[in-house]
Amino acid sequence: MVEPRSLRVSAVIGVALLLAAGCSSAVPSPAGTGGGATIVVATAGEPDTLNPVLNYGPDGASLIFDGLVARDARNALTPALARELPQVSADGRTVTAKLREGVLFHDGSPFTAQDVVFTYQAVLDPKVDSTLRSDLDMLASVSAPDPATVVFTLKHPYAPFLQRLALGVVPAKAFAGQDVNKAEFNRKPIGTGPYRMTSWTPGDRLVLAANDRYWGGRPANPGVVVAFVADDNVRAQRMRAGEFDAAELPPKLATGFDGQAGQQVHKVPTADYRGVMLPMGNPVLGDLAVRRALHAAVDRQAMVTGVLGGAGEPAFGPVPPTSEFAEPSVAGRPTADPAAATALLDAAGWTPGPDGIRAKAGRQAAFTLMYPATDSLRKELALAVTADARKIGIAVNPQGLTWDAITPRMRTDALIMGYGTPYDPDFVSYKLFGSAFAGQGFFNPGSYRSATVDAALQAGRDSADPAARRAAYATFQKQLATDVPWVFLTYLQHTYVVRDAVAGVTPRVEPHEHDVANSLWWNVHTWTKTS
């Protein structure tokens, strides 16, 4: 499940229509493939577009597209459309990729260096509504000296640049004379990946057929159906009814499948955190003492045990503990510290009223906490925060809303949010906490601003020296812990239920953004099903 990057989690349209004949083994093989068993998976999130330029699967594993590089089961980079990992010059400012020969797009047209150039130039084009542009602001130019070579010229060294090359490559000719933002391609994509799209019914399903001419070898199954089911309980019911071969479920719902014959529960490690975004423009949450008190008051360990069913760990910042860039000093007490929280509020002049709710200068310590209504896990986290806050005299009003209702209120109302990446701390944090992105939709929605954080995040992306980068991200994490623009709650394990009939499942550490792309089925082209 993902934050609506511009991506909105779609409501299910006509749930009764989805795979009505029964989707598990009854779904016919997608057109153009041989016999065998189609794999049917279910997820909550649905992309708005299937165009990588517009942020579909930017970190790879998108099933339809390939990048110059891919990631293996350890998330290590491997060559994909590049025949070997691209070479970085001694000064870190030139990256050269030699392309794999004989690769074809799904329509049979040849893949060339010009397609790579077009893809990256489109991301950089101000006329294109790509949220990835700031991810590539270090890129000065991209060129193709010959059909099999691409050269990226950087404005400055950028250590994780090769990881940015997992972005799917699109065919330049498909956009000739078209507005990339409105192109038919966005809903009818053509890639080089292991699957080609045969149909997409918004709010219902995405049907993919095996690419018989895939450069990496024909997939082991004839196709994949991705069912979009936003409601967690409905998704669990339909998994139990045998409609899916694999489905992601919240931990508590997944636990209900433990020990059931014919199914396994996979708890997958992630860098995916949940926390409370605290808008600086809120008259109560704008007070640092209140933010620090909330940080001390929440019982993270109880959330891991109760809400996550043990499938996670307490979170104290946006860099996962498994990362080489994690700063251990920011880790705090996993259980609540109400004494510290009340002392902070007392010192700041927030005094208890007759009803137990604190007030200062005639204003009660009260705020609204939003969460997406269809997300049962975020609802439970919101309720846990509400209960913990009440114990220290802060009234929280939890509200489950649609994303359309949430979006215009993020500048003033708190929100249970989720982000996180296992790849590099620059990937999410630069936009989520940088002042330049304050108030830009889901980038820094609470308008947090800190010159110290800005400088540290910039230093982290500008330097190629590992020690300098670790120092920069340590400064960033310490300042964030001081300012508390978020109350970080938990890191999750993504929990999936998979039928025993499916073989080839290989979990790897997952990011927050996962639905069609980058989920447990990142390598679904190797999966087989016996029935």
N, C-alpha and C positions, 0 to 999 in steps of 0.2 A: 504494500500500500504506500502511496506517495503523497506528498504535499502537492497541491495543484500548482506546479511550477508556473503555470498557466495551464497546467494540466488540472482538470477537475476530475474528482472521483465521480463517475457517472451513476445516476440512478438506474436501476434495472428497468428496462422497458419490456413489458410483457414477459414477466418471469415464466409464466406458464408456457410461453412459446419456445423458450430456450431448450433446444434439444428435446423436444416434446416426445419424440419417439424413443427416448432413452439414449444417452450419449456415449456410454462407455464402450460397449462392443458393437452397438447397433449403428453407429455413425459410419456411413460408407467411406471408403478411401477417397480422398480428394481427387478430382478429375486429373487425369494425366499420370497417375501413379499405378504401380502394380498392386498386387494383393497384399495382405498383411493387415496388421491392426493399427488403426489411427490412434494416436495418443490424445487424450482429452484432459486438459488442465483447467483449473478455475482460480480466478484471482479477483480481488476487489477493485483494483485500479484499472482504468481504461485510458489510453492516451487520446489526446485531442487530434493528433496527427501521426502519420507514420513516416514523416520526413525527418531524417537525422539533422538536417540543417536547422530545423525548427524544434530541436531538442528531443527527438525520439531516440532513446537508447544511446546517449552520448558516450557512455562508458563501455559500449560493446555488448556482445551477447544478445543482439536484437533479433536473431533468427532470420531476418530478411536481408540484412546488410552485413558487410564485412568492413572493418577498418584496415588501415595499414598494419596495425598490430592487434593482437587479441590477448586474452588472459587465460592461463591454464588453471588447474584445480587449486593451485597455491596462490592464484592472482599474480603470478609472475608473467611478465610480458613475453609473448612469442610472436614470430612473424605471421602475418596473415596475407593481405594483398601485397605487402612488401615481402620479397623473397628471403630477406634476412632483416634483423633489427636495424633500423636506420642508424646511420653513423653521425655522431656529433663532433663538430670541429673542436680543436684545442681551446679556442676562446669561448666555446659554448654558444655561438651565435649563428651557426650554420648547421642545418640538419639535412642530410641527404638520404633519400629512400630510393632503392632500386626495386622495381616492381616485378611481381610474378607474371610470367608470360602465359598466354593462352586462356586467360580468365574471361568468362562471358557473363554479361548481365542476363537476367531472366528472359529478356526479349531476344536473346541471341546476339546482341551487339557486343563488340569487343570492349573490354575495360582498358583504358589508357591513362597516361599521366594527366591529360587534360581534364579527366573526370575528377581527379584528386584536386587539381588546381581550382576547378569550378566550385567544388564542395566547400573548400576553405575560404575562397573569395566570397562566396555567398554568405557564409557566417559573418564575415567582416563587413559586408555591404550594409550601410546604414538604412537602406530602403527595405531590407529584409528584417522581419520581426523575430530575430533569433536571440533567445536569452543566453546563448552561448558566446556572444560577442566579447563580453568582458573576460571570459575564460581564455580567450586568445588575444588579449590586448598586447601581449608581448610580440605578436607576429607582425613583422614589417611587410613581408611579401612572400608569395609562394609562386614558383615558376616550374616550367617543364622544359629543360634543355633538350630532351628527346622523349619519344613516346614511352620509354620505360624508366624514366628518372624524374623525381620530384625533388626540388630544393626549397627548403623553408629557411628564410632569413629572419632572425629574431632581432628585436630592438636591444635586448639585453639577455644575458644567460638566464634560463628558466629551468631549474632542475627537473621538474616532472613533465617536461614537454613531450617526451616519448609516450607518456601515458595519455596525453591528449589525442594521440593518433589512433586511438581505438574508435574514434568517431566513424560511423558508417559513411561510405562513399556513394554518392548518387551519380547517375549518368547525366553529363552536361546536356546532351542533345534533348533529353526529356523536358528541359525547361526553356528551350529555344523560343523566344518571343513571348514568354509567359512571366507573370508576376509570381515569384516564388511563394509569396504569402497565400496566394489563392489558387495555386496550380492544382490540376486534377491529380497530379502525382501524390499529393499529400494524403489522399485517401485510396489511391491505387498505385502503390509504390512498385518500383522496379529496382532490385538490388542484385548483388552477386552472391548472397548468402545461401545457406543450405535449404531454405524454404522460399517459395514464391507465394504471394497472396492470391487466393482465388475469390474470397469475398470477405467483406467486413460489414456487419450489421451493428451499428452503434447501440450500445446498451445491451447487446445480446452476445455476439460472438465474432471472433476473427478466425477464418479458416485458411490454413496454410497447406500447400502441397509440396512434397519433396522436390528439390531441384535435381533432376537426373544428371545435369551437366556440372554439378558443383565441383569446383577445383579441388576441394578437400575430400572428395569421394561422396557418392550418393548416400543420403541419410539411411539409417538402418530401419526406418519406418516410413510408411507412405505419406504421412502428414500429421499435422497437429491442429487441434481445435482449442482455442483459448476462449473459455466462457467468462464473461464479465458479470459477476454477481456481487453487487456492492454490499448487500446485507450479510453480516457474518453468520447469523443464525440460519438464514436461508441457504447459504453456501454449505454449512455443516449438514443441514437436513438433506441436501441433494447429494452430498458426498456419501452420506449414510445410505441413501437410496440407490447408490451404484451408478450415478450419472457421470462421475468423473473418475479418472485414473489417479489424479493428484490434485490437491487443493491446499492453498494456504489458509490457515485458520488461527484465530487468537489462541494463546496457550490453553486457556481454560476449556475452550471448545475442543481443541485438539486432544486434550487429556481424556475426553470421553471416548476416544477411539483406542486408547491403550488396552492391549490385551485382546482386541477383537480379531477374530480369525480373518485372514485374508488381507489385512491392512497393517501398515507400520507408521509410527509417528517419528518424523525426523525433526530434531531440534538443531537448527543451523546457527552457528555463531555469526555475529554481525557487528558492524560499527554503527548500527541504527539506534539512535537515542530518542527518548521522549522527554519533554520538559515543558515548563510553563513560560511562554513568551510574555514578558512584562512591558507594556508600552510606556515609554517615558512621558507621553502626553496625558496619562491618566493622573488625576489630582491626588490619588492615594498612592498608586504604584510609582509615581514620580519621586516619592520620598525614599531615599536610600535605606533608611532605617527599616521601613516596611519590607523592602525587598530582602534585606539581610535577615530580617526576622522570619520571613517565609522560608528562606533557604535553611535556616536552623530548625524550623518547626516540622518540616515534612519528614515522615518516616519512610525512607527509601527502601530499607530492608523489608518492611511490612508490605510494601507495594510489590517487591520482587516475589515474596512468598505468597501473598494473597491474590494480587491481580494477575501476575505472570505465572503463577503456579510453579515458581522456581526457575522459569525459563528466562533468565536474565541476571543482571547485577546492578547495584546502585551506580548512578551516574553523577559526576560532579563537574563535567565539562564536555566540550564538543570533540575532544581528541580521545579516541578509545584507549583504554589502558594497555592494549596489545601493541599500540603504535610506538615506533622508536621516538616519536616526537611528544609522547605523553609526559606531562610534568607532574610527578608524584606528589608534590607539596600541596596541590589543590584538592586532593582527595580528603574529604572530611569524615564526619561521623555518619555511619550508615543509618543509624536510628535517630529518632527525633531528639532534639535538645530544647525542650520548652522553656527551661530556665534561662538559657542564653537568649532565646527569642523574646521572652517577656522583658528581660533586662534591656534589650535594644529598644523596644517600644517605649518602656518607661522613661529611658534616658532622652528619647526624642519627643516626649510630651504627649504621647498617645495614651490616654488614661481610660480605664474601664468605665462604662456607663451602667445604669441600673439593669440593663438586659445582658450585661457581660461584654457587649461590643465596645471596643475602644473608640475614642473620638479625639480630635485635636482641632482647636479653633472652630468648633461647631460642625466639623465634618466627620462623619463616621468612617471608621476603617472598614470599608466595604467596596467590593468590586465584582464585576461579572467575569466568569471564566467560561469561554466558549470551547466547544469541541464538535467535531463532525458527528452528526446524529447517528449515522450508520456504523460508526466505529465503536464497537463495544468495549474494546480495551481502553481507548482514550476516555470513554465515559467513566469507566471504573477508576482510572487515574484522576479524573476531575473530581469525582466524589471523594476519593481518598484525600486529595489536597484540601477540599472543602472541610472535611472533618478535622484534619490536622490544624488548619488555620483557625477554626472555631475555638479550639482549645487555648489559643493565645489571644482571643478576643478580636479576630478579624473575620468579618462576614463575607463569605464567597457565595455568589449566585451562579451555579453551574447551568449552562444553557446548551442543549444539543441543537445544532442548526445545520442547514445546508451550506456548502462552500460558497454559494452565491450570496447567502445572507452573512456569512462570516467575513468575507473579503473587505467590504467597505467599513467594517468596524474595528479592524486590527490596529488602527492608530490609537484607539482609546480603550479597547477591551482586551483583557488577557486571553490567551489561546493555548490549548494543549497542542504542541507542534512536534514534529519529528523530522530529523535530518540525520546525516552522518555518512561517511565514506571510509572504506578501508585503504584507499589508494594514496591520498596525500592530503594533509590538512588544508592546503590552499584551495582544494576543489570546492568545498562548501563554505568554509569560514570566511573567506575573503569577501564574499557577497553577503553573507548572513549577518556579519558584524561590522563591516566597513561603513564608515560615515557616508561615503559617496553613494551608497545604495539605500540610505535611510528612506523609508516610506515607499519604496518601489515594489509594490505588491508583496510577494512572499520573500523578497530580498529585504532583510532588516526591517520587517514590518513595524516593529516597535520604535523605530527611529532612534536607536542607540547610537551615541557618538562619543568617541574617545580618541584623542590625538595619539595616545600611547598605543592603543590597539591598531590604529591605522598604520602607524610607522612600523610596528612589528609585523603585521600581515604583509606589508609591502616588502619589507626586508626578507621575509620568508620566501616570497616568490621571486625576488630579484637575484638572490644569491644561489650559486651552485655549490657552495661549500657546505657539507653536511653539518659541521660543528656550528657554523654561523646560523644555519637554518634551525637547528635545535635550540639555540639561544633565543632566536627571534620568537619561535612558537612557545617557548617557556615564558617569555615576557607577556605574550598575548594571553596565555591561559591564566597567569597570575592576575593580570589586570581585569580580566573577565570575572574572576572569582571575587575581586574587590568590588566591582561595580554591580554585579548581579543583574544583568539585563534579562537573564533567564534563571529560573530555578530548574536545574537539571534533575531529572528524577531517576530514570532507569536506562540501561542498555538492554536491548531485547535479544532473545534468540528467536529467529523466525521459525514458526512451527508449521509443518506440512504433514498432511496425511497422504500416504501413497499406497496403492494396491500392491499386494505381493506379486501380482502377475507382471509388474513392470520391472525390468532389469536395466541397469546402466546408470542409476541415480548416483551422482557424485556431489555431495554438498561442498560448498566453499564459503569463505567469509563473504557476507553480502552487505551491500550498501543499503541506505534507506530507500532510495528510489529503485523499486523493483516491481514489475507487474508482468507485461509481456516479456520485457527484457530483464536480464540480470537476476532472475529468480532461481529456484531450485532447478528449473528446466533450462538453465543456461547451456547445457550440453544435450538437449533433448534429441538432437540429430543422431545420438548414439544409443538412444533408448529403444528397447524392444518390449513387446507385450505378448504374452503367451495365450491370452484369451480376452 
